[in-house]
Structures are given as C-alpha cells and as structure tokens.
Amino acid sequence: MKALKQFSIPFTGLKLGKHQFEFEVDKSFLDAFEYSLVKDGALKVEVELDKQETMLILHFHILGTIQLNCDKCLAEFSQPIEVNERQIVKFAEDDLESDDLEIIMLNKKESALDVSEMIYEFINVSVPYINNCEQAGQGQKCDPEMIATLDKLASGTAEKEEEQNDDPRWEALKKLK
C-alpha cells in the first residue's frame, strides 16, 4: 500500500474554501487493489476540495484511458473514460455510518483523508458492462483471425444440433404430442 500514500489529502492546515489537488493513476495504483476489473491505465485525477466548517465537499474529475480485454475477440484495447463525481465528508464525534452513499462520516480527530479507494471505485464503475473493441470509438476492429475462428466453431455446433435432431428417438417422442 506504499503506492497509495500519495493519495492522502491533509486537510487540517487548509483554510476554508476551495483547494485543488492532482493525482496520476497508472498500473502501480491499480495493482494495489486485488481482483480489479482494470489492470492498467493512464489517468489524470483532479480533486477540488471545498473545505467548510462541518464538512468537506470533494469534486472528482478523472480523465484518461484504461486497458480492457474485448469480450468478443479477447484482444486488449484502450478505452477512454471521463468521470465526474462528488463526495461529501462530514465530521462526527464518533465513527457513525451514513445511510447515504454520497456521504462519508469522518472522526473529528482525523487530519487527512485517503481518496485512493474513492478513485478506484469511480474508475471501476466507469468500466462498460460489455467491453468491445469496436465500441471504444477509436476505429479499432476486432481481431479478424479470432472472429473467423469463432464463426467456424459456432457453425460446427449448429451442425451437431442438426445431427442430434435426426436421432429417431426424438422423432418417437415428438409423435407423443
């Protein structure tokens, strides 16, 4: 977790008002999280911290590309992403759990806020449900060799289904209808 120490924002010495922070996200950041959907990427994270008397309001802007594997041809491709999110941090005497996902409760004794998990979650939530080279929008096409192999294998399964339908036992069962 050494790679994530730089993602801590010390807010105790800051004056009330807005403050800007910038972070770079790369493979070393993503490797710190096990079972991540995203294994590699080059992202720039801008965090605007609005410090108020009783809370902090964080605005995240994440821009860059992540490396994904195509669900169709298994080739690796770059997927551009842009994320704009807001997170509210309220101070409390004791660690209370908030029902609202947008609000984090933080003990008044804390002096810094670790934003690494928030950044990680925002990146993973931005991953498309279906990863496809052609939908990445960079003129990429799926690997033609892999698509040809998939088509060949898919047509082979249809022939086997037809062979199974020619089985006389199925014909006897169909007559029972």
Buried (B, 14 or more C-beta within 10 A) or exposed (E): EEBBEEBEBEBEEEEEEEBEEEBEBEBEBBEBBEEBBBEBBEBEBBBBBBBEEEBBBBBBBBEBBBBBEBEBBEBEBBBEBEBEBEBBBBBEEEEEEEEEEEEBBBEEEEEEBBBBEBBBEBBBEBBEEEBBBBBBEEEBEBBEEBEEEBEEEEEEEEEEEEEEEEEEEEEEEEEEE
